[in-house]
Amino acid sequence: MIAARLGRTAIGRAALETRSRWKTFALSVVLGAATVLAAVGLLTASGYLISRAAERPEILSLTVAIVAVRFFGISRALLRYGERLASHDLAFRTLTDLRSRFFDRLVPLVPGGIDQARKGDLLSRFVGDVDRLQDLYLRGLAPPLIAIVSSLVCVAIAAVILPVAGLALAVMLLLGAIASPALTRWASRTAGRRQAAARSGLSVDLLEIANGGAEIAVAGREDDWLERVDGSNREVARLQRRDAVNGGLAVGLTTFLSVAAAVAVTAAAIPAVADGQVNGVLLAALALLAMASFEAILPLGQAAAGIDACGEAASRLEEITGRRPPVAEPAAPQPLPPGGVLRFERVGFSYGSGAADRSDGAAPVLADLDFEFGQGEAVALTGPSGIGKSTLAELMVRFRDPTAGRITLGGVDLREFDGAALREAVRLAPQDAYLFDSTIRQNVAIGRAGVDGERIVAALGEAGLEDWINELPDGIDTFVGEGGARVSGGQRQRIAAARVFISRARFLVFDEPTAHIDPDGAAALERRLAGRAGSGCGVLVVTHEISDPGNFDRVLELDRGVVRELRPG
Amino acid sequence: MAPAQGRAPGASRRARDTQRRLARSSRTARNHLIVTVGLGLATTLLIIAQATLLAKVIAGVFLGGDDLADVAGLLGWLVAISVARGLVGAGFESSGRFGASKVMAELRSRLAEHLLLSRPGGLQRESSGELVTSAVDGVEALENYFARYQPQLVLAVTVPVAILVWVVPYDWKAAAILGVTAPLIPLFMILIGRLTENRTRDRWQLMSRLSAHFVDIVGGLETLRANGRAGSQADSIARVGEQYRRETMGVLRIGFLSALVLELLAMVAVAMVAVTIGVQLAGGHMTLVAGLTILLLAPEFYMPLRQLGNQFHASVDGMAAAERVFEVLDQPASVEAPPAPSPAPDPARGPIEFSRVGFGYEGRATLFTDLDLVIEPGETVAMVGPSGGGKSTLISLLLRTAEPAGGAISCDGVDLSEVDPRAWRRRLTWVPQRPTIFAGTVAENLRLFDPDAETEALREAVRMTGLEQLVEQLPDGLSTVVGEGGRGLSVGQCQRIAVARALLSPAPLVVFDEPTAHLDGETERRVVAALDRLTAGRTALVVSHRDRPVLSADRVLRLRDGSLSEVRPDLKGATA
């Protein structure tokens, strides 16, 4: 039942992702509460000890209290140590769980299910949000549970000594537990809402100055932009000052309650002591108990903010992972035919209104498209950017399915094949070749599992990198850096080409393989790509600018949804 | 900060430097410290008063036989004190936020001035987004410093000292325990911090490697899928994560020992104080009021010291934001204005001369050392050459957004280093490689160089750059808001708007950097035609690696390996 209720919110569903870790979580809560209670015990026992001592009994009769005081003092430190280890262990485990689970859900959505223009943003936000969720337990759910457990114990102890003191403590703790997070949350939400517009205005102004500073300076308009920034800056600072007071109130209230609790509990117990209902020796213990019990209440304000942040992260993640994958795998996939051509039969494609990845309606990108290409053929497909060439390439590997007509391989509709099996036969080198932060060897080996170094060197040679590799001191074991930062644009495209060369695919599809390369380099790479057709592969090069039509058997142009044969090479 | 994530080694030291810097460079930050010290002293007095009064109440009721009416006055005072402590707490928080917001506003103003006046265009585009985030959102992070760490720092001095002074006359033994252990806490913090520094670094490296692995896999997901490798990655994430968890926990078991020692020190000291007091009370050497006061003060004595470490770590993020802004502010002005500038020369009247000009970016190979170039008035010079060869740098030198490392650039015989760069820039107009579209209407964007341009002139420039179709499609024509928060434009459209801007400028010198990159054939033809009209009668420098824009130039030069050579007119086509 709890699971069902949790499942109703994004944050609850995120929590359920890692429910298998409940034991570690319970351990860290128990240790957290015990840590608070050890401090409570230390002060309560101390209060009793010196009150009892003031009655000047035999020193031996104080032994139990003295031992208790020392015990709580030492155990507090040890418990805190254990709690920190347990909670960090939990954080690592949940992080790993969250990463692998959300990644699993992201897989079928890339690239067809997400907006291509915002892909980079979306993916980095995805990574950030998954990481943010690791705080859910430690910063969000654990503090309230620790507060509840330790508060209940404190109230119970106070109530055993004197019910009315327990009641007073319960009221103060409850006030603190509700009012302080509520006020903190209210203050930060109002601030966030009020400041959002002013801040984004300021960001735009500053970004323009950072990026377009030289243009503004050459135009001599520096003063205009400084004036603008000044205005936005003042507005943001004004709102922040206003919200600072709210934030102060939230903090002040918590401080007030924690001090007032000791006063209230003492005041509640005084009549009972005066009447002789309760031994006066316990009065100091009660006051100190009340003081110490607030330790668990203080982090609740931040916990409320933590839960909010995790909730937002969880909702944003669901915006991504909740999308329907653009392609459904067949229930009983057909085996791939051993040969045959890849044929588009009256294929149409439009970003339907249901697809979340394009905002501007459902204008067809491809309409009634017919063309085929076979093994051993080198074909170029050109056309201005944004016309749908990449979409066409993605259709061939079933990153998307056509909305009309069908694509067949050896006469069988691609929808009948298992997607992964199809991509073994038809290999796509996506636009903006991605290099992993690893060695050249491992980056090429992605194209084919378990391939040996010799073949990798050979493939790199075919891509035109032989001389470069030979000059590198570490050869193919050279690291390419984060995102391939240590290699040039041309080298990156060639490594990506080698990755495709090494595969056993029958059809190779390259999407803009020569972008970001200088004209000479682009011409050379294009020649090498087309040359692969000589070894029996079907090669399709999708490009907005072709270097030499002579490299290809056929050159096609995609224009307004239709493929036109330009001229045979 | 995520609990499981470590921090870059050296972050604490850098944070300390930045704190010093903030205090020195910002008056707001200094004033804020005064307020904090005031509030800190108030808190200290309230803590002592509260403990003393509460001890009196308890002792009066327990030993003195007082009832509620007898101690009502004292309880009243205690309520007042709790209200006062709430107010002081609110004061710390709100004045801290005040301070953070004012300091950040100051830094932002300085940043804007620096980026516009001292180093226009001197920032790497890739890092600007992150810089702006630091400058705008950094306030939140700084709040931790001003509202929590700084108060804690003040309290860590005032509270223990005041309590010690208060306790000595009551009981020197308890005072001795407090007095000996208090300095041990910061001492141990430093010692253990040093000892575990390597471990902390190991842990940080493990964590960042793990995060980088995930970022890498997500970023390359499309490639993984295309190669049939996505399926195995979820397992790999789990396996690698588990391996890192085990290694990191090994590191943490030792890393957390420092906190254990500190906690143990504080807690055992409180226990020792309690036992000492108890023994003295039992012996009749102390009053209960004194004993209770000391006991109530003992935890308060250690509290700020124990908190200091935590708050310091929380404030490191804020320092990182300020530090990022300081880093940019620290970069020297790219071009200094001379103290007594000469009037700006007119490129229409005399030639522009580069003589023996040298330039190289810091930390990279020198681009050129002895570059000579003369551009006659009214001449159009085209420049080609491999990318990274220094063509854009040469433009920066001409725009005076970069200073040559050697040699001189002059116009009409006047050395440009003797001219105010702002005055010189009035003489030229520029189409950059990646033009910026500013948030505002199309018309405002077109009027960048000439804010008073007539609408007729705008329409003419729109027509000449082939933008009329776009303008017709826009809902409000020239008054449509574009740029951030407005309608998005394609790269080609941005480029044409930049050319149209330049067409509206009356400046006698025009500079183009790859004016037709990202344009398809037909559009390129139209833009080149517009360029030809623009350069007619003006002095022009056109950089391009395409053929068409350089065809109508008077001369074509190639910049390669740091030197310029003339491309023979019949070879103009072979530009790369």
Chai-1 contact restraints between the chains, C-beta under 6 A:
chainA,res_idxA,chainB,res_idxB,connection_type,confidence,min_distance_angstrom,max_distance_angstrom,comment,restraint_id
A,S46,B,A274,contact,1.0,0.0,6.0,A-B,restraint_1
A,S46,B,L295,contact,1.0,0.0,6.0,A-B,restraint_2
A,L49,B,A274,contact,1.0,0.0,6.0,A-B,restraint_3
A,L49,B,G278,contact,1.0,0.0,6.0,A-B,restraint_4
A,I50,B,I277,contact,1.0,0.0,6.0,A-B,restraint_5
A,I50,B,G278,contact,1.0,0.0,6.0,A-B,restraint_6
A,I50,B,L281,contact,1.0,0.0,6.0,A-B,restraint_7
A,I50,B,G291,contact,1.0,0.0,6.0,A-B,restraint_8
A,I50,B,L295,contact,1.0,0.0,6.0,A-B,restraint_9
A,A53,B,G278,contact,1.0,0.0,6.0,A-B,restraint_10
A,A53,B,L281,contact,1.0,0.0,6.0,A-B,restraint_11
A,A53,B,A282,contact,1.0,0.0,6.0,A-B,restraint_12
A,A54,B,L281,contact,1.0,0.0,6.0,A-B,restraint_13
A,A54,B,L288,contact,1.0,0.0,6.0,A-B,restraint_14
A,R56,B,A282,contact,1.0,0.0,6.0,A-B,restraint_15
A,R56,B,G284,contact,1.0,0.0,6.0,A-B,restraint_16
A,I59,B,A282,contact,1.0,0.0,6.0,A-B,restraint_17
A,L62,B,G278,contact,1.0,0.0,6.0,A-B,restraint_18
A,I66,B,V275,contact,1.0,0.0,6.0,A-B,restraint_19
A,V69,B,A271,contact,1.0,0.0,6.0,A-B,restraint_20
A,V69,B,A274,contact,1.0,0.0,6.0,A-B,restraint_21
A,R70,B,A271,contact,1.0,0.0,6.0,A-B,restraint_22
A,G73,B,M267,contact,1.0,0.0,6.0,A-B,restraint_23
A,G73,B,V268,contact,1.0,0.0,6.0,A-B,restraint_24
A,G73,B,A271,contact,1.0,0.0,6.0,A-B,restraint_25
A,R76,B,M267,contact,1.0,0.0,6.0,A-B,restraint_26
A,A77,B,L260,contact,1.0,0.0,6.0,A-B,restraint_27
A,A77,B,E263,contact,1.0,0.0,6.0,A-B,restraint_28
A,A77,B,L264,contact,1.0,0.0,6.0,A-B,restraint_29
A,A77,B,M267,contact,1.0,0.0,6.0,A-B,restraint_30
A,R80,B,E263,contact,1.0,0.0,6.0,A-B,restraint_31
A,Y81,B,F256,contact,1.0,0.0,6.0,A-B,restraint_32
A,Y81,B,L260,contact,1.0,0.0,6.0,A-B,restraint_33
A,R84,B,F256,contact,1.0,0.0,6.0,A-B,restraint_34
A,H88,B,A4,contact,1.0,0.0,6.0,A-B,restraint_35
A,H88,B,L252,contact,1.0,0.0,6.0,A-B,restraint_36
A,D89,B,M249,contact,1.0,0.0,6.0,A-B,restraint_37
A,A91,B,P3,contact,1.0,0.0,6.0,A-B,restraint_38
A,A91,B,A4,contact,1.0,0.0,6.0,A-B,restraint_39
A,F92,B,A4,contact,1.0,0.0,6.0,A-B,restraint_40
A,F92,B,R245,contact,1.0,0.0,6.0,A-B,restraint_41
A,T96,B,A238,contact,1.0,0.0,6.0,A-B,restraint_42
A,T96,B,G241,contact,1.0,0.0,6.0,A-B,restraint_43
A,R99,B,F214,contact,1.0,0.0,6.0,A-B,restraint_44
A,R99,B,I237,contact,1.0,0.0,6.0,A-B,restraint_45
A,S100,B,A234,contact,1.0,0.0,6.0,A-B,restraint_46
A,S100,B,I237,contact,1.0,0.0,6.0,A-B,restraint_47
A,S100,B,A238,contact,1.0,0.0,6.0,A-B,restraint_48
A,F103,B,A234,contact,1.0,0.0,6.0,A-B,restraint_49
A,F103,B,I237,contact,1.0,0.0,6.0,A-B,restraint_50
A,D104,B,A234,contact,1.0,0.0,6.0,A-B,restraint_51
A,V107,B,A230,contact,1.0,0.0,6.0,A-B,restraint_52
A,V110,B,L221,contact,1.0,0.0,6.0,A-B,restraint_53
A,V110,B,E222,contact,1.0,0.0,6.0,A-B,restraint_54
A,P111,B,E222,contact,1.0,0.0,6.0,A-B,restraint_55
A,L123,B,V218,contact,1.0,0.0,6.0,A-B,restraint_56
A,V127,B,V215,contact,1.0,0.0,6.0,A-B,restraint_57
A,V127,B,V218,contact,1.0,0.0,6.0,A-B,restraint_58
A,D135,B,A2,contact,1.0,0.0,6.0,A-B,restraint_59
A,L138,B,P3,contact,1.0,0.0,6.0,A-B,restraint_60
A,R199,B,V136,contact,1.0,0.0,6.0,A-B,restraint_61
A,L202,B,V136,contact,1.0,0.0,6.0,A-B,restraint_62
A,S203,B,V132,contact,1.0,0.0,6.0,A-B,restraint_63
A,S203,B,V136,contact,1.0,0.0,6.0,A-B,restraint_64
A,V204,B,A439,contact,1.0,0.0,6.0,A-B,restraint_65
A,V204,B,E484,contact,1.0,0.0,6.0,A-B,restraint_66
A,L206,B,V132,contact,1.0,0.0,6.0,A-B,restraint_67
A,L206,B,A135,contact,1.0,0.0,6.0,A-B,restraint_68
A,L207,B,V132,contact,1.0,0.0,6.0,A-B,restraint_69
A,E208,B,F438,contact,1.0,0.0,6.0,A-B,restraint_70
A,I209,B,A112,contact,1.0,0.0,6.0,A-B,restraint_71
A,I209,B,L115,contact,1.0,0.0,6.0,A-B,restraint_72
A,I209,B,L116,contact,1.0,0.0,6.0,A-B,restraint_73
A,A210,B,L115,contact,1.0,0.0,6.0,A-B,restraint_74
A,A210,B,L123,contact,1.0,0.0,6.0,A-B,restraint_75
A,A210,B,S128,contact,1.0,0.0,6.0,A-B,restraint_76
A,N211,B,R125,contact,1.0,0.0,6.0,A-B,restraint_77
A,N211,B,S128,contact,1.0,0.0,6.0,A-B,restraint_78
A,N211,B,T436,contact,1.0,0.0,6.0,A-B,restraint_79
A,G212,B,T436,contact,1.0,0.0,6.0,A-B,restraint_80
A,G213,B,L115,contact,1.0,0.0,6.0,A-B,restraint_81
A,G213,B,L116,contact,1.0,0.0,6.0,A-B,restraint_82
A,G213,B,P120,contact,1.0,0.0,6.0,A-B,restraint_83
A,G213,B,G121,contact,1.0,0.0,6.0,A-B,restraint_84
A,A214,B,P120,contact,1.0,0.0,6.0,A-B,restraint_85
A,A214,B,G121,contact,1.0,0.0,6.0,A-B,restraint_86
A,A214,B,T401,contact,1.0,0.0,6.0,A-B,restraint_87
A,E215,B,T436,contact,1.0,0.0,6.0,A-B,restraint_88
A,A217,B,P120,contact,1.0,0.0,6.0,A-B,restraint_89
A,V218,B,L399,contact,1.0,0.0,6.0,A-B,restraint_90
A,V218,B,R425,contact,1.0,0.0,6.0,A-B,restraint_91
A,V218,B,W430,contact,1.0,0.0,6.0,A-B,restraint_92
A,A219,B,L448,contact,1.0,0.0,6.0,A-B,restraint_93
A,A219,B,F449,contact,1.0,0.0,6.0,A-B,restraint_94
A,G220,B,R426,contact,1.0,0.0,6.0,A-B,restraint_95
A,E222,B,L116,contact,1.0,0.0,6.0,A-B,restraint_96
A,L226,B,A112,contact,1.0,0.0,6.0,A-B,restraint_97
A,V229,B,A112,contact,1.0,0.0,6.0,A-B,restraint_98
A,N233,B,A105,contact,1.0,0.0,6.0,A-B,restraint_99
A,N233,B,R108,contact,1.0,0.0,6.0,A-B,restraint_100
A,A237,B,S101,contact,1.0,0.0,6.0,A-B,restraint_101
A,A237,B,A105,contact,1.0,0.0,6.0,A-B,restraint_102
A,Q240,B,S101,contact,1.0,0.0,6.0,A-B,restraint_103
A,R241,B,F98,contact,1.0,0.0,6.0,A-B,restraint_104
A,A244,B,S94,contact,1.0,0.0,6.0,A-B,restraint_105
A,A244,B,R97,contact,1.0,0.0,6.0,A-B,restraint_106
A,A244,B,F98,contact,1.0,0.0,6.0,A-B,restraint_107
A,V245,B,S94,contact,1.0,0.0,6.0,A-B,restraint_108
A,G247,B,E93,contact,1.0,0.0,6.0,A-B,restraint_109
A,G247,B,R97,contact,1.0,0.0,6.0,A-B,restraint_110
A,G248,B,A90,contact,1.0,0.0,6.0,A-B,restraint_111
A,G248,B,E93,contact,1.0,0.0,6.0,A-B,restraint_112
A,G248,B,S94,contact,1.0,0.0,6.0,A-B,restraint_113
A,L249,B,A90,contact,1.0,0.0,6.0,A-B,restraint_114
A,V251,B,G89,contact,1.0,0.0,6.0,A-B,restraint_115
A,V251,B,A90,contact,1.0,0.0,6.0,A-B,restraint_116
A,V251,B,E93,contact,1.0,0.0,6.0,A-B,restraint_117
A,G252,B,G86,contact,1.0,0.0,6.0,A-B,restraint_118
A,G252,B,L87,contact,1.0,0.0,6.0,A-B,restraint_119
A,G252,B,G89,contact,1.0,0.0,6.0,A-B,restraint_120
A,G252,B,A90,contact,1.0,0.0,6.0,A-B,restraint_121
A,T255,B,R85,contact,1.0,0.0,6.0,A-B,restraint_122
A,T255,B,G86,contact,1.0,0.0,6.0,A-B,restraint_123
A,T255,B,G89,contact,1.0,0.0,6.0,A-B,restraint_124
A,F256,B,S82,contact,1.0,0.0,6.0,A-B,restraint_125
A,F256,B,G86,contact,1.0,0.0,6.0,A-B,restraint_126
A,V259,B,S82,contact,1.0,0.0,6.0,A-B,restraint_127
A,V259,B,R85,contact,1.0,0.0,6.0,A-B,restraint_128
A,A260,B,S82,contact,1.0,0.0,6.0,A-B,restraint_129
A,V263,B,L78,contact,1.0,0.0,6.0,A-B,restraint_130
A,A267,B,L75,contact,1.0,0.0,6.0,A-B,restraint_131
A,I270,B,V61,contact,1.0,0.0,6.0,A-B,restraint_132
A,I270,B,L68,contact,1.0,0.0,6.0,A-B,restraint_133
A,P271,B,L68,contact,1.0,0.0,6.0,A-B,restraint_134
A,V273,B,V61,contact,1.0,0.0,6.0,A-B,restraint_135
A,A274,B,D67,contact,1.0,0.0,6.0,A-B,restraint_136
A,G280,B,F62,contact,1.0,0.0,6.0,A-B,restraint_137
A,L283,B,I58,contact,1.0,0.0,6.0,A-B,restraint_138
A,L283,B,F62,contact,1.0,0.0,6.0,A-B,restraint_139
A,A284,B,I58,contact,1.0,0.0,6.0,A-B,restraint_140
A,A284,B,L292,contact,1.0,0.0,6.0,A-B,restraint_141
A,P384,B,D520,contact,1.0,0.0,6.0,A-B,restraint_142
A,A420,B,G228,contact,1.0,0.0,6.0,A-B,restraint_143
A,R423,B,G228,contact,1.0,0.0,6.0,A-B,restraint_144
A,E424,B,G228,contact,1.0,0.0,6.0,A-B,restraint_145
A,L428,B,A226,contact,1.0,0.0,6.0,A-B,restraint_146
A,P430,B,E222,contact,1.0,0.0,6.0,A-B,restraint_147
A,P430,B,A226,contact,1.0,0.0,6.0,A-B,restraint_148
A,Y434,B,G220,contact,1.0,0.0,6.0,A-B,restraint_149
A,Y434,B,T223,contact,1.0,0.0,6.0,A-B,restraint_150
A,F436,B,D216,contact,1.0,0.0,6.0,A-B,restraint_151
A,F436,B,G220,contact,1.0,0.0,6.0,A-B,restraint_152
A,D437,B,D216,contact,1.0,0.0,6.0,A-B,restraint_153
A,I446,B,N227,contact,1.0,0.0,6.0,A-B,restraint_154
A,I446,B,R229,contact,1.0,0.0,6.0,A-B,restraint_155
A,G447,B,N227,contact,1.0,0.0,6.0,A-B,restraint_156
A,D518,B,S387,contact,1.0,0.0,6.0,A-B,restraint_157
A,P519,B,A576,contact,1.0,0.0,6.0,A-B,restraint_158
A,D520,B,A576,contact,1.0,0.0,6.0,A-B,restraint_159
